[in-house]
Each structure stands twice: as C-alpha cells, then as structure tokens.
Amino acid sequence: MLWRDDCRFFLGEKPCRFKRLCQDCDKYRPQGQRILIIKLGAMGDVLRTTPLLPALKARYPQSFITWITYSNAYPLLADNPLIDRLWPLDLTTLIGLQTETFDQVICLDKSMDATGLAMLAKAENKMGFGMKENGALTFLNNEAEYAFRLGLDDELKFKANQKSYQEITFEMLGLSFTGQEYMLNISSSLSKQAKKKLFNSGARENQRLVGLNTGCGPVFATKKWTEPGFIELGEKLIGTPDIQAVLMGGPDEIERNSRIKEAAPGLIDSGTDNSLSEFAALIGQLDLLITGYTIALHLAIAQKIPVLAIFGPTSHTEIDLYGRGKKLITDFPCAPCYLKICDQPQNCMEALTAEEVYQAALGILKGGQS
C-alpha cells in the first residue's frame, strides 16, 4: 500500500514529517481512539484543562486527539506533544466537522458556540456539555451533571463546592485527578529573550524577582487590587534586600502601570506590549508572582512559579496552586459576588492592605507556603 490514511502522521496534501511513502514505513502509527476536545475559552480555563491530556493518553495509549479552541488561546496549546491536531474555531474547522467522525467528543464549555459544535460533531460517545433542540444547555453524560449544576446554583458554586476545576473536569470524564500538572510549552529562545529583556530593564544577578501583575480582564474589573496598594507594595519590595519587583500587565494596563511606575520608579517595567507567549516567558523568569484571578495566575502555575493569588469578588475554591504559593482571600460576607460594579463604601479589594500582601509574599519567598 503506497499510503495509509489512518496513520497519525498522514497529511495527504504533502509528504508527512518523515518524507516517505507509507509502504514498508517503520514510522506507521495508527490513530486509534479518535478524540475531539472542545475547549474554546477563556484562556486561563483552556490552560487549566491541559492536565486532562496525560490522563486521556493513559486511558487511551493509542489515541489521536484533536482540540478546537479560540485563536487567542491557540499559542497556549501550540506544540503540545499530546495534541495531535490543534484547530482554531473558524470556517475551515466547521467544514471539517461536517465530514469527520470521532470515537469520542468532549465539550467542556457551556457557551452556545462550543455546545453547538459538540452537537454538530459526529461521534459514538459524547461527554460534557451539549445543546438541546430548543437551544437549552444540557449535559451529555451523567458524570457531567455536577458541573452543570454549578452553573445553576450559586450556593453550590460559591459556598458548598470545595472541588478544584481539575477535579470537576476529571470527574466529568470519569477520570481521577491525581495532581496532573498544566502543560505549557515555552521555547528556550523565548525564555532567553525574556531574561535578556528583564536584565536590560534593570534586573540584576542573584536578586529574587517578584512580579506584580496589576490588571485583570475587562469583564470583572472589580477583581483588580488597588493602584495605591500596588504602589505601596512595590516600594516595600524595592526596599527589601535581595528582592527586585517587576511591573507586569497587558494593553489594558498601559495607563495604570504608567502611574504606578511614576509613583514607584524603582520598579522594573516589563512592558505592556508583549505577546501572550512573551508574557508567559517573562513570568517564567520570576521567583514569585503576585496577581489577581487572571491569565497570569495560570501562566505561573503552568511553569511551577509560586503564586500569591488575591481573591475578592471571585471564588477561590476551584483554583489549585499545587502547593506552590498562597491565596489571599478577603472575608467580606458578600464575597464572592462576581459583580461588575461594587456599591459598598469600601469593597473587599480596597480592604486588603499592602502590608498584608507584603508579609504573605515574604512568607512564600522564605518557604512558608500555605
């Protein structure tokens, strides 16, 4: 046989990576169990879904995994050795789904585009979330009912639930979470580039680098800790021997970080124009990241960087730091509320002092994690 289109390396329109025809090829590997994962967003959620990959490969050693995600999350999954095909959600992907058949479809998003894809995809077995004919969200297997209920019951999600995101998603697929780590590939060239950028910005050898990620996504702006808090914390860290503080953020933090830098000029500024991969590589150079509940938190966890995570209006229970760092959780009775605008005289993030954050950071750097 000149070609074998059931081989995991077969491309069709061009030779495979081994540049040979299939006949008598010793690289032939059948696709085996064909699995489609639909996890589109948000970026942090995409990244913290990657622990499923080694568990799936352990259950199905000979499997071919296709993953569909949003284009902005694509770099987080690129070059992942356990993903055989990575597809962005676009017209080409939709056309492909009209033809291909899978053994298993796993949908881990509740959005209409994700659940619609799950129903369009052809498979013998479907797990996770789907869409009914009347457009209503539903769960596709009994194990996914608990995750479904979390979306309906605030008391369950914010108060009663003590399971991490990983535990919940593993249970949806009938798997056991045993501490599988995030998977994120950062090239050595990007790491070297990040290190060089930090040293060109003032970082010194033999100094511990503490990152201050000052922003969060625009949907829940109340997740952000205060500017005065970051300024005071930055000054405290700058005045601590053997520690340097690195100002971090994205395009939404241009003005905010400019004001913080002006008030605390000793901060190292890592810039706000880094790509997602560059931002991840910068985080990989740190000894500690101080951040709210945002993508930076997940990028640090994925690289085994200790995290001091600040939680106010959002729930902390589903976040697993893998024993590396600490959660600072405000004790306001109204939290978590997930409100976009807070009408309290003093909100939970304003109540958190720089001294509290500073002492917690020192505890982690000295090895006192909790």
C-alpha positions in Angstrom: 0.0 0.0 0.0 1.5 3.3 -1.1 -0.3 5.3 1.5 -2.1 4.7 4.8 -4.5 7.5 5.6 -5.3 6.1 9.1 -1.7 6.9 10.2 -1.4 9.7 12.7 1.3 11.3 10.6 -0.6 11.2 7.3 -1.2 14.6 5.7 -2.4 13.9 2.2 -1.7 17.2 0.5 2.1 16.8 1.2 4.5 14.3 2.5 4.5 13.5 6.2 7.3 14.7 8.5 9.3 11.6 7.6 9.2 12.4 3.9 8.4 8.9 2.8 5.6 6.8 1.3 3.7 4.5 3.6 4.6 1.2 2.1 7.0 -0.6 4.4 7.4 2.5 6.6 8.5 1.8 10.1 7.0 5.0 11.4 3.4 4.0 10.8 1.3 4.6 13.8 -2.5 4.1 13.6 -4.7 6.8 15.0 -6.5 4.5 17.4 -9.2 6.2 19.5 -10.1 9.5 17.8 -11.0 12.1 20.5 -12.2 15.6 19.9 -11.8 18.1 22.7 -13.8 21.3 22.5 -12.5 23.9 25.0 -12.6 27.4 23.4 -12.1 29.9 26.3 -11.3 31.7 28.5 -7.5 31.5 28.1 -6.9 30.6 31.7 -9.6 27.9 31.5 -8.0 26.4 28.4 -4.7 26.2 30.1 -6.0 24.6 33.2 -7.8 22.0 31.1 -4.4 20.6 29.8 -3.9 18.3 32.8 -6.6 16.1 31.2 -4.3 15.3 28.3 -1.9 12.9 30.1 -4.9 11.3 31.8 -6.6 10.7 28.5 -3.4 9.3 27.0 -3.1 7.0 30.0 -6.6 5.7 29.4 -6.2 5.5 25.6 -2.5 5.0 24.9 -3.2 4.7 21.2 -5.3 7.8 20.6 -5.5 10.7 18.2 -6.5 13.9 20.0 -7.9 16.9 18.1 -8.5 20.1 20.1 -10.7 23.1 19.0 -10.1 26.5 20.7 -10.3 30.2 20.0 -7.5 31.8 18.1 -6.4 33.9 21.1 -5.8 30.7 23.2 -4.0 28.9 20.3 -0.5 29.8 21.5 -1.2 28.2 24.9 -1.7 24.8 23.2 0.8 25.1 20.3 3.5 22.4 20.2 1.8 20.4 22.9 3.1 16.9 22.4 -0.2 15.2 23.4 -2.3 17.2 21.0 -2.2 15.6 17.5 -4.2 18.4 15.8 -4.9 21.8 17.1 -7.8 23.6 15.3 -8.8 27.3 15.7 -12.6 27.9 15.6 -13.0 29.1 12.0 -14.8 28.2 8.8 -12.2 25.5 7.8 -12.8 23.8 11.1 -16.6 23.9 10.7 -16.3 22.4 7.2 -14.1 19.6 8.5 -16.6 18.7 11.2 -19.2 18.1 8.6 -17.2 15.1 7.3 -15.1 13.6 10.1 -16.2 11.0 12.6 -14.8 10.7 16.1 -15.0 8.0 18.6 -15.4 10.5 21.4 -16.4 14.2 21.7 -15.6 16.1 24.9 -17.1 19.5 25.3 -16.0 21.4 28.4 -17.6 24.8 27.6 -21.1 25.9 28.2 -21.2 28.5 25.5 -23.5 28.3 22.5 -20.7 28.0 20.0 -19.0 25.2 22.0 -22.1 23.2 22.7 -23.3 23.7 19.1 -20.0 22.3 17.9 -20.5 19.3 20.2 -23.8 18.5 18.7 -22.6 19.0 15.1 -19.6 16.7 15.6 -20.2 13.0 14.7 -19.2 10.6 17.4 -20.3 7.4 19.0 -19.8 8.8 22.5 -20.2 12.4 23.7 -19.3 13.8 27.1 -19.5 17.1 28.9 -22.0 19.8 27.7 -24.3 20.0 24.8 -27.3 21.8 23.4 -30.9 20.6 23.2 -33.1 21.1 20.2 -34.7 24.1 21.9 -31.3 25.7 22.3 -31.0 25.0 26.1 -27.8 23.9 27.7 -27.7 20.3 28.8 -25.2 17.7 30.0 -24.3 14.7 27.7 -23.3 12.1 30.3 -24.3 11.5 34.0 -20.8 12.4 35.3 -21.2 15.9 33.9 -24.3 16.7 35.9 -22.4 18.2 38.9 -20.5 20.6 36.7 -23.9 21.5 35.0 -25.5 22.2 38.4 -22.6 24.5 39.4 -23.8 27.0 36.8 -27.4 27.0 38.1 -26.8 27.1 41.9 -24.7 30.0 43.3 -24.9 28.5 46.8 -23.3 25.3 45.5 -20.7 27.0 43.3 -19.6 29.8 45.8 -20.2 28.2 49.2 -20.6 24.4 49.2 -18.3 23.3 46.4 -14.7 22.5 47.6 -13.6 20.8 44.4 -10.9 22.3 42.1 -11.6 22.9 38.4 -9.3 20.0 37.7 -11.3 17.7 40.0 -14.5 18.8 38.4 -13.4 18.3 34.8 -11.8 15.0 35.5 -15.0 13.7 37.2 -17.0 14.8 34.1 -15.0 12.3 32.1 -15.0 9.5 34.7 -11.3 10.1 35.5 -9.5 10.6 38.8 -7.4 13.8 39.3 -4.1 12.8 41.0 -2.2 16.0 40.7 -1.6 16.1 36.9 0.1 19.4 36.1 -0.7 22.0 33.5 1.1 21.6 30.1 2.6 24.7 28.5 5.5 24.8 26.0 7.8 27.9 26.2 10.7 27.7 23.8 14.2 28.2 25.0 14.6 31.1 22.6 11.6 32.9 24.2 13.0 32.2 27.7 16.3 33.7 26.7 14.6 36.7 25.2 12.6 37.3 28.3 15.6 37.0 30.6 17.5 39.5 28.4 14.6 41.9 28.4 14.5 41.9 32.2 18.2 42.4 32.6 18.2 45.2 30.1 15.4 46.8 32.1 17.4 46.7 35.3 17.3 43.2 36.8 20.4 42.0 38.5 22.0 38.6 39.1 21.4 37.0 42.5 18.2 39.0 43.1 14.9 37.4 43.5 12.3 38.7 41.1 8.8 39.3 42.3 6.2 40.1 39.5 3.4 42.5 40.2 0.6 41.7 37.7 -1.6 44.7 38.2 -4.6 44.1 35.9 -7.3 41.6 35.0 -9.8 41.0 32.2 -12.3 43.8 31.5 -15.4 41.8 32.3 -14.9 41.8 36.1 -12.8 44.9 36.8 -13.6 44.6 40.5 -11.1 41.7 40.6 -8.2 44.2 40.4 -6.4 45.1 43.5 -5.9 48.9 44.0 -3.3 51.1 42.4 -2.3 52.6 45.8 -1.9 49.0 47.1 0.5 48.1 44.3 2.4 51.3 44.7 2.9 50.8 48.4 3.7 47.1 47.9 6.2 48.0 45.2 8.0 50.4 47.4 8.2 47.8 50.2 9.7 45.2 47.9 12.1 47.7 46.4 13.4 48.5 49.9 13.9 44.8 50.8 17.4 43.4 50.3 17.9 40.8 47.6 14.4 41.4 46.0 13.5 43.3 42.9 9.9 43.9 41.8 8.8 43.6 38.2 5.7 45.6 36.9 3.6 43.4 34.6 0.4 43.8 32.6 -1.1 43.9 29.1 -2.5 46.6 26.8 -5.4 47.3 29.3 -2.8 48.3 31.9 -0.8 50.9 29.9 -2.1 53.9 31.8 -2.4 52.1 35.2 1.2 50.8 35.1 2.5 54.1 33.9 1.0 55.8 37.0 2.4 53.0 39.3 5.8 53.3 37.7 5.9 57.0 38.1 5.0 56.7 41.8 7.5 53.8 42.4 10.3 54.5 39.9 12.4 51.6 41.3 10.1 49.0 39.7 11.4 47.1 36.7 8.9 47.7 33.9 8.4 44.6 31.7 6.2 46.5 29.3 2.5 46.1 28.3 3.0 45.2 24.6 4.2 41.6 25.0 2.5 38.8 23.1 0.9 36.1 25.1 3.9 33.8 24.6 6.3 36.6 25.5 4.3 37.4 28.6 4.3 33.8 29.6 8.1 33.6 29.2 8.6 36.7 31.4 6.5 35.1 34.1 8.8 32.1 33.8 11.7 34.2 35.0 10.1 35.1 38.3 10.6 33.7 41.8 7.1 34.8 42.8 4.1 36.3 41.0 1.6 38.5 42.9 -1.7 38.6 40.9 -5.4 38.6 40.9 -7.6 35.9 39.3 -6.4 36.3 35.7 -4.5 34.6 32.9 -1.1 35.5 34.6 -2.1 33.2 37.5 -2.5 30.2 35.2 0.7 31.0 33.3 2.6 31.0 36.5 1.0 27.7 37.7 1.8 26.1 34.4 5.5 26.9 34.8 5.7 26.0 38.5 6.3 29.6 39.6 5.0 30.3 43.1 1.9 32.5 43.2 0.4 34.9 45.7 -3.1 35.0 44.4 -5.5 37.7 45.6 -9.2 36.8 45.6 -12.1 39.2 46.4 -15.3 39.1 44.4 -14.4 35.8 42.6 -14.3 32.3 44.0 -11.0 30.8 45.0 -12.1 27.2 45.6 -11.7 26.0 42.0 -8.1 27.2 41.8 -5.4 24.7 42.6 -1.9 26.2 43.2 -0.4 22.7 43.5 1.1 23.7 46.9 3.2 26.5 45.3 2.1 29.7 46.9 -0.8 31.1 48.8 -4.3 32.5 48.3 -5.2 35.8 50.0 -8.9 35.7 50.4 -11.0 38.6 51.7 -13.5 37.7 54.4 -16.3 40.0 53.3 -19.7 38.2 53.8 -20.9 39.3 50.4 -17.9 37.6 48.6 -17.8 36.0 46.2 -20.3 38.1 44.3 -19.0 38.3 40.7 -20.4 41.9 40.4 -19.0 44.1 37.7 -19.6 47.2 39.9 -19.5 47.3 43.7 -21.7 49.7 45.6 -20.1 49.1 49.0 -18.5 52.1 50.8 -15.3 50.0 50.9 -15.0 47.0 48.7 -13.2 43.8 49.5 -10.1 44.6 47.4 -9.7 48.0 48.9 -9.7 46.5 52.4 -6.7 44.4 51.6 -3.6 46.3 52.8 -0.1 46.4 51.2 1.4 45.2 54.5 -0.7 42.0 54.4 0.3 41.3 50.8 4.0 42.1 51.6 4.2 39.8 54.6 2.5 37.0 52.7 5.0 37.5 49.8 7.9 37.3 52.2 6.5 34.1 53.7 6.4 32.4 50.4 9.9 33.5 49.4 11.2 32.2 52.8 9.4 28.8 52.1 6.4 29.4 54.3 3.7 28.5 51.7 0.1 27.6 52.5 
